[in-house]
Amino acid sequence: MRRQDDTLGYISGTLSTLASQAGLIGQEVTEHSEMLDELSTRVDSTQSRLSRVTRTMTDFLRKNEDTRSSWCIAILILILIILLILVILL
């Protein structure tokens, strides 16, 4: 009978330890869940900002595709080549 009481006492202690550990694990899970929710909110915010910037850049590039800017770049490159040739020759 005493042996059974000792065994039951040991089992009771083990169950108490397990209950304590389960409580701590539950707290950790809750904390991590809150951190993940905050991270998700930040990621969503960043994604919306990136989408806005991408749209703005796309609009900017579309507006600057006209041929006048291409001609301007071509003329500037030609002037640069001429200046480089003059620097090399002189």
PLY file of the C-alpha trace (Angstrom):
ply
format ascii 1.0
element vertex 90
property float x
property float y
property float z
element edge 89
property int vertex1
property int vertex2
end_header
0.00 0.00 0.00
2.83 2.36 0.84
4.45 1.58 -2.49
1.24 2.54 -4.31
1.09 5.79 -2.33
4.69 6.57 -3.28
3.95 5.79 -6.93
0.81 7.95 -6.87
2.80 10.76 -5.24
5.44 10.49 -7.97
2.76 10.51 -10.69
1.07 13.49 -9.03
4.36 15.42 -8.99
5.00 14.55 -12.62
1.51 15.69 -13.62
2.00 18.91 -11.69
5.27 19.53 -13.54
3.61 18.76 -16.88
0.74 21.13 -16.10
3.21 23.88 -15.26
5.16 23.28 -18.47
1.94 23.22 -20.50
1.00 26.60 -19.02
4.39 28.05 -19.95
4.12 26.63 -23.46
0.66 28.18 -23.76
2.04 31.58 -22.77
4.84 31.26 -25.33
2.37 30.31 -28.06
0.22 33.33 -27.19
3.23 35.68 -27.28
4.42 34.28 -30.61
0.93 34.53 -32.05
0.78 38.21 -31.09
4.22 38.82 -32.62
3.15 37.07 -35.84
-0.01 39.18 -36.00
2.08 42.35 -35.64
4.51 41.14 -38.29
1.64 40.32 -40.63
0.24 43.83 -40.19
3.63 45.37 -40.95
4.13 43.15 -44.01
0.68 44.14 -45.34
1.51 47.81 -44.83
4.85 47.44 -46.58
3.24 45.52 -49.44
0.70 48.28 -50.01
3.45 50.92 -50.00
5.51 48.88 -52.47
2.48 48.50 -54.72
1.95 52.27 -54.65
5.60 52.96 -55.48
5.55 50.39 -58.27
2.44 52.02 -59.75
4.04 55.45 -59.49
7.25 54.25 -61.17
5.27 52.53 -63.93
3.34 55.74 -64.59
6.56 57.75 -64.56
8.26 55.40 -67.03
5.22 55.35 -69.29
5.11 59.16 -69.37
8.83 59.38 -70.22
8.74 56.94 -73.11
8.11 59.64 -75.72
10.53 60.07 -78.57
11.70 63.54 -77.52
13.54 62.15 -74.51
15.09 59.44 -76.69
16.34 62.07 -79.15
17.70 64.16 -76.30
19.63 61.17 -74.93
20.97 60.33 -78.40
22.17 63.91 -78.95
23.84 64.00 -75.52
25.63 60.70 -76.24
26.82 62.08 -79.58
28.14 65.23 -77.87
29.90 63.07 -75.26
31.58 60.99 -77.98
32.73 64.14 -79.79
34.15 65.58 -76.56
35.97 62.32 -75.79
37.51 62.29 -79.26
38.64 65.91 -78.83
40.18 65.15 -75.42
42.04 62.13 -76.80
43.35 64.01 -79.84
44.47 67.11 -77.95
0 1
1 2
2 3
3 4
4 5
5 6
6 7
7 8
8 9
9 10
10 11
11 12
12 13
13 14
14 15
15 16
16 17
17 18
18 19
19 20
20 21
21 22
22 23
23 24
24 25
25 26
26 27
27 28
28 29
29 30
30 31
31 32
32 33
33 34
34 35
35 36
36 37
37 38
38 39
39 40
40 41
41 42
42 43
43 44
44 45
45 46
46 47
47 48
48 49
49 50
50 51
51 52
52 53
53 54
54 55
55 56
56 57
57 58
58 59
59 60
60 61
61 62
62 63
63 64
64 65
65 66
66 67
67 68
68 69
69 70
70 71
71 72
72 73
73 74
74 75
75 76
76 77
77 78
78 79
79 80
80 81
81 82
82 83
83 84
84 85
85 86
86 87
87 88
88 89
